[in-house]
Structure formats: C-alpha cells, structure tokens
Amino acid sequence: MGRRWRTLGAMTKPAAQKRHLPTSPFKAAVTPIPKHFAAGDQVAHDMYGLGRVTETEEGIAALVDFGSARMRILSPYTKMFKL
C-alpha cells in the first residue's frame, strides 16, 4: 500500500498554471472574452433553447425566461449565445 500511495500522490495536478515564456515556440492559451448580456436580449442556450434575458447580476448570472421555465444562468455563459 505504501508504494501505491506514493504513486497516486505524485500524480496530483499542480496548483498553479504553467508560466508561458515569451521565447516559447508554442502559442499561449487564449483567455476567452467575457460575455455581457442586458435585460431584453434574445438568447439561445444549448440545453434550454430560445429565451429572453429578464435580469442580470453583473458578472455573476443572468435570469432568462425560456417560456416554459425561468432559469438563472451563471457566468461565464459557455452554453448561451446572444441572437
């Protein structure tokens, strides 16, 4: 058991993101542009379909009326797009 524990302990993810050197031949990871929604915007969600934004909590969430349900969609809104 001691040997197995050492192996699993060594396989943990690093706590910090790797630093990108400017001289590296590989491209740095691109940070996504945050999406902003306003009340009245028509949106499409991958899971819930078409809806209209009724309220926004700046940078936190958007309340969207999808007709059959009213959902609070959390930022970063990866599955929601403005129409």
N, C-alpha and C positions, 0 to 999 in steps of 0.2 A: 504493500500500500504506500509506503514512503516514496518509492520511485515514481509511482503513478502521480502522486500529488505534486512532485517536483515538475513533472512534465506539464500538467494542467496549469500550474502556477506560472510557468514560463510562457504559456500560450495566451495570456490575457492581453487585451488591447492596450496600447499606450494611451495615457490620459490626455496628452496634448496632440494637436495636429502637427504633422511634419512641416518643417520650415522649407519654403521654396527658395532656392538660391538663384540669383539673377543670371548666373553663368550656366545654369542647367539647360540642357538641350530639350527638356520636356516642358510642356506648357503648364502653367499654374492653373489650379482649379478655379473656375469662374464662379463668383458669388452671384446667385440669382437676384434679379431686380425685384424688390418687394412690390406686390400688387396693392393698389388702393381702390377701394370701392366707396361710392357715395349712395345715399338714400335715393331710390328711384332707378338705379342702374339695373338693366336687364342682364341676367347672368345664366350660364349653363353650368351645371355640376355633373360630373361623371356618374355619380350614383343617384342623385335626386332629380335630375332633369332640368327643365327651364324654370326660372324663378325671377323674383324682383327683390332687390335689397330694400328692406324697410328701415333698418337702423344700422349704425356702425359704432363699434367701440374701437377708436383709433389705434391701429397696430395690434389689436388683440383678437377681435372677432367681428363678424358681420351677421346680422339677423336677416334671414332670407325667407320669403314666402314662396313656397313651391306649389301653391294651390291646395294640395291635399295635406300638407304639413308645413309648419313653420320651424326652421332649423337654425341653430346657432353654429356657424361655420368658423372654426378657429384659423388664425393666421398660421402659416404662410399661404393658405388658399391654393394648395398644389392641384386640387381637382376642380377648381372653379375658375371660369373664364368669363370676361365681360363680352357681351354681344354688341 
